[in-house]
Amino acid sequence: MLRQHSLTRWMSRDLTQAAVDFCRNLGLLPIYCECSADHLTRYLFWSHPPGELLEVRSGRSQDVFEKFDAAARSRNSRLLTLHISEGGLYSAVWISADGFEIAKLYLAAHGITTAESHDA
């Protein structure tokens, strides 16, 4: 129940950038995102610790996701969350390695697991 109330409403592609920009101005960044088969996106936002870097990509194909994942890993970022829609769209968040554990606790409080199995 908490998970459903913590996520934003489903938004069309033309609204997502505006929503992320607005929240960024409030000091909030996406820690989780998912994309529906209809290309709608929703987020869970959080106030991240200073100095932690996040990268968010949603609604991507597997090939594009794998390129982003390889680039993030080369920068020593960890895959924090990964959602794969029924239509095969990948939505992922990477975080700098030092922030992984605190982000993991925040996600767990909202009923969301990390992408650790993918990291293995």
GITA-V220574 format. One record per backbone hydrogen bond with DSSP energy under -0.5 kcal/mol. NH is the residue of the N-H (numbers start at 1). CO is the residue of the C=O. If there is no record, write none. Layout:
nh = (NH NH)
co = (CO CO)
This chain:
nh = (5 6 7 8 11 15 16 17 19 20 21 22 23 24 25 26 26 27 28 29 31 32 34 36 39 41 42 44 46 48 52 55 57 60 65 66 67 68 69 70 71 72 73 74 75 75 76 77 78 80 80 81 83 85 85 88 90 91 92 93 94 95 96 97 99 100 103 104 105 106 107 108 109 110 110 111 112 115 118 119 120)
co = (1 2 3 43 41 12 12 13 15 16 17 18 19 20 21 22 23 24 23 46 44 44 42 40 36 11 34 32 29 46 49 94 92 90 61 62 63 64 65 66 67 68 69 70 71 72 73 72 95 78 93 93 91 83 89 85 60 83 57 81 55 78 53 76 96 97 99 100 101 102 103 104 105 106 107 108 107 80 115 115 116)
